[in-house]
Amino acid sequence: MKRVCLLLTLAALLFCMPALADEAGVLTETELGSWLNNLLISTVDVAPLNAPIGEEALTQDGYAFIYDSATLYYNKPVLDAQSVLSAIAVTNESLAMPRGIHLGSPVEALLSAYGWQNPTLTGDDSFAPLYVLNRLPSGAYWALAQRSGNQLQSVQCAIHARAGADRYTDTGVLYTVLRDTVTAIRVYGLNTYTTRAEVENNLTAVGGSGVAVADTVPAVGVTLLSDAQPFNQTDLQLGSLHFLTLTEQDATATFGQPEGEAWAQDEGGQWLHTLAYTGASLVFGTDENKQNAYLESVSLNAAGMAGPRGLTVGMALQDAIKLFRCDGTGTTTDTAALLYGDGSTAPFGTLERTDDVATLRYAADATGAAGQTLLAVLHLTFSQDYLTEIMLYTY
């Protein structure tokens, strides 16, 4: 069964562009999410080696779905719109991994990837902190090496990304080391959350081991500058679903049965069919006979829902804005800033701010499924600099 639902329901992890590399180089939800995206796409329509899944596949992490390169653990023995991924165990050394650290990698490569702040592993006989980054309230990141004397046993990289009010991911990657070689890689906590107080406790515990807690929250009025690609037609993705080809049947397969629906007729006799789901609303245009439906707009507003290029509801403005081109002609406090282009003819990007509400708007030319020319618009609404709604539409 197609797992088109998964890339929309994995909370705050499905990000597609790396972030923070220019600030700290820590493992973030964007980098891990990009890898996770690729792995999930590679398993779409691929039957697990242990299909059909029975109760014998139930483990502490969930039901094990065994594939050639990794074992994926879900909360159910079937894959449908309610299936939730909880953990991943890598089983093939040929699987591409974040930072190039795969099964069989030498310990020197592992420490080079994550231990630049503490290359000598200063700490005690059991633990050595590698990095700590406090970006609360938007998130926090830390890495810790466990050892027995001089023998490294594991490296844990933790990700606490904001996913709602007093709600943070409790996710990360655990590398197991034996005889100076990476022998196991486990991605954990993909559907696990914690509180800000617990995140702060973790930062204190790791930071108290010898590595200073860094705080890289940008100052007010920071210049908007990013060399990322402008918004374009390739960004018309909602996880593994493509906006221009998404059908009403796809919507049902992804979100389940709608909680409500409505029909409205425009002046030209065409019909608009709105489907309302928890945290999502989709509007399809049809002809005068209510046939030949095509998606006109989609809005996502539930915490953790992911949109184009890894945008996620609950994401901080300072992180979201780095995912697209910024030419450096504005600052985060401007009431109106031109990010790129002229602000009226696609492609362009703009930022507008009114009190506590900020709006990012990106536009690009696109070609529809029938070859027609469309204008695609990505409209992002932020409240107190946190993303509250992702809207994507064409006309």
N, C-alpha and C positions, 0 to 999 in steps of 0.2 A: 504493500500500500504506500502511496506517495506520502511523504512526511512533510507536506507543505506547511503544516501547522507549526512545526517546531521552531522555525526561525522567527516566529512572532510571539512565542510563549516562553522563551528562556530568560525572562526577567531582564536584568540590566547587562547581560553579558554579550549580546550579539552586536558588537561594534565591528566596523569594517576597516577603520583606518587607525594606525598607531598614533598614540598621543604621548606627550611628556618626554619623548626621547630627547628633545632639545633642552629639557629642564632637568631631568634627573636620570633617565634611562631605566626607570623601574618597570617591572612587568605590570601593565594595567589591563583593565577590562577591554579596552580597544584592541590591544595586541592579542590577548587570549581569544577574544571574540572573533577576530579575523581568522585565526586558525580553526576555531570551532565551526565557523560558517563553512569553510572549505571541507572539513571532515563530514559534516552533516550532508552537504550537497553530494559528496562522493558515495553516500549510503542510500540516497533516494532511489527507490525501486530496486534495491539490491536485497535479496533475501538473506537473513542471517544464516550462518553456517549451522546453527542449532535450531532452525525453524522446523516445525512449529514450536513456539515457546510454551513450556509447561511450568508447573509449580517447581519442578526440579531445578529451574533456572533462577529461582528466588534466592537472593543473597542479602547480606546486610545493607548493601547499597541499592537494592532493587532487583528487578528482573534483568538478567544478563542477556544481551543481544550480541552474539559473537560474530565479528566480521574479520576479514583477513588481516587488517592492520591494528584493530583495537576492539575492545569489548565496551559496549555502551550500556549503561544501567538506567532503566526506566521504572516508573512507578506502577506500570501495568504490563501484562504479558502480551498485549496487543498495541499497535500503534494507531492512534486516532487523534482527534482534536483535543482530547483530555490527557494525552500521554505527556509526561514531564521527564526530562533527562536530569539525572542527579549526579552522575559521575562517569568518568571514562578511565579505562586502564589501557595503556598503549602496549601492544604485543608484538609489533613488527619494527625492527630497527630501520627499515627503509621509509617509514612514515615521516614526512617532513614535519618539523616541530618548531615552536617559537625559539628564536635565537640559534637555531641549528643544533640544539641540544637533544640528541636522540638516544635511543637505547644503544649502549656500547660506547658512548662518548667518554673521553677521559675526564677525570676530575678537574684537570687544569682548564679545560674548556668550560666546564660548568661554573667554576669560580670566576673565570674571566668574564662570563656573561652576566653574573649577578653580584660579584663580590668586589667591585671596584672601590667601594668606600672603605672596605676593610680587607685589603689584600693579604694581610698577615694573620687574619682570623683572630684578632684580639678578642678575648673573652675568657670564659672559665673552661674547666675540663669537659663540660658537657655541651655548652652552647656558645656560638659566636654570631652576633648580629651582622648581617651583610648590608642592609640599608633600611631606613625608616623615612617615610615621607608623609607628612600630615597636611592634607588639603581639605580638612573638614571646614564647612559642612558638606562639601561635595564628595569627599572620599578620603581614603587613607591606604597606604601600601607599606608592606614590610617584608623582609626576607631574613630567614634565620637558618644557620648551619648547625646541625647536631653532630656531635662527635664523641668518641671515646678516646681520651688522650689525644694523640696525633692522628688518629684514624677517623676520617670523615665518614659519617654514616648516612646523612641525608641533607637536603636543602629544601626548605619550604618557602614558597613565594605566595604571600597572601594578598587578596584584593578585597577591599571594603568600599564598594561603590554605592553612592546614595541611590536608593530605589523607592523613596517615599518618605513620609514624615516619620522620623526616628526609625528608619528601616534601611539597613545596609546589607549588601551581599557579604556572605562569609565563604568566599570562594578562593581557590588557589591551585597551585601545582606543587606536588610533592615528588622530588627526585630521590630515589633510593640509591645509595652508593655502596658497592662491595669491591674491595681490593682495588680502589682508585678508578672504578668504572661505574657508569650509570647503568644499573641493572633493572630498574623499574621506574615508570613515570605514571603518575596518577593525577588526574584533574578531579577535584572534589568540590562539593558544596554548590553545584550548579542550580540548586533550588533551595538553598539554605540562606537564612537572613538573621541578622543580629541587630542590636541596638547601638546607638551612638556611645552610650556609656561603656559597653563592652569593647567597642572599637578603641576608645580612649584608653581603656585598661590594657589592651594589647599593645598599643603604642608605647605606653609607659613601661610595660614589662620588657619589650624588646629594646627600646631606647635606653632603659636603665642598664643594659648590658654593655654599653660602651660606645655605641654609635649615636651621634647627635641626631635629634629629630629635626628634619628639614621642614620648612614651611614655605612653599613656593606660590601661595595664593597671590595672583597679580595685584598690584596696587591699583587704586581707583584711577581711571583715566588712561589705562594702558593702551598703547597703539595696537590697532587691529591689523595684524600682518600674518599672512600664511601663504606658502607657495603650493598649497594643495590645488587640485584641479577645480575649475569652476563647475557648478552644477550642470549636468548634461544628461542626455537621453539614457546613458548607461546607468544612471541613478534611479531610474523608474522601477526600482525593485522594492518589494516588501518581503524581506527574507528570500525565499526561493521563488516567490510569485512575482510575475511581471505585470505592472500596472496596465499596459496596453493590451494584454491578452487575458486578464483576470475575468472570469465569468461568475455569474451568480452561483453556479454549482461549486466553483472553487471557493467562493466566500463561505458557503455552507460547510464545505469540507474543512475549512480552516477554523472558523469561529463557532461552528455548530449551528443549530437552528436559531434564527433571529428572534430577539425578544419583542420586536415590533417592526412593522413595515407600513409604508404609505405610498400612495400614487398621487401624482400631480401632473396636470397637463399644461404645457406652455402655450404661448400665443400661436405658434406654428403648428399646433396639433400633436407635437411630440410629447411623449410621456417620460416622467422621471420616477424611478422606483427606488425608494430609500429603504435600506435594510439597517436596522439598529441592533447592535450587539453590546454586551458589556464591554465598555471601553473603546468601542469602535463604531463608526457609522460609514456606510458605503452608499453612494448614489449612482445608479445606472441609468443611462439614457436609452430609450427605445423608440421605435417608430410609432405611427399612429395606431397600429394594431397591437401594441405592447410586445412586439417581437424584436429580434436582433439586438439584444441588450449589449451595451458596452459601458465600461466603467468611466464615469466622469470625475468623481472625487472620492477620496477616502480620508477619514479623520480618525486619529488614534489618540486617546487621552487617558489610558490606564497605565499606572506605574509599571515600568519595565518594558512596555511595548516598543518594538523596534521598527524604524523606518529606513529610508534610504541612507546608505553609507554609514550605517551603524548608529544613527540618531536614536536615542531612547528617551521616552518620557521619564522625567526625573533628572535628566542630564543637566549639568551646569552650563550656562551660556558660554563661559570662557572655554569649555571643552568643545561644545557644539560648533562654535564659530571657527575653530581650527580645521574642521573637516572640509571646508570649502575655501576658495580663493579669497584673500584679503590683500589689497594693494597698499595698505598702510596709510590711507588717506583719512582715517577716522579713529576715534577712541571709544572705549566701552561706555563712556558717560555722555556721549553726544546724543542729542534728541533726534538727530537724523544724520546718518553716515552712509556714504557711498562706498561699498566694499570693492566692487569692480564693475566695469561697464559704465553706461551712462544713466542707468536707473530707469530707462523707458524702453529701450530696444534690446531684446535678448541677444546675447546672454548678459545678465547683470545680477548683482546682489546688493541688497540694502539692509540697513539696520535702522529701526525707528524705536523711540522710547517715549513713553508717557507715564510719569510717576514710577510705579513699581512694575509696569508691564512693558516688556520689550518684544519686538517683532523682527524676525529675520525673514526676508523674502528673496527667493532666488528664482530666476526665470531662464528657460532655455528653449530653443527650437527642437521639435521632435517630429518624427514621421510616424503616423498612425499605422495600424495593422492593414488598412486599405490603401496605404500610400499617401494619405492626405497630410498636409502640413499642419502641425499643432503647436500651440504654445503650452509648455509644461511649466507649472509653478509649484514651488515648495514653500509653504507658509508655516513658520514656526512661531509659536506663542510662548513667552516666558513670563512667569510671575515670580517676582523677587529673584530674578536671574536663574530660575530653574524651569526646564522645559515642561509645559503642561499640555500642549497639543501639537501634534504633527498632522499637517494637512497637505495632501498632494492632489492636484487637479490639473486637467487639461481643457483647452477650448480652442 
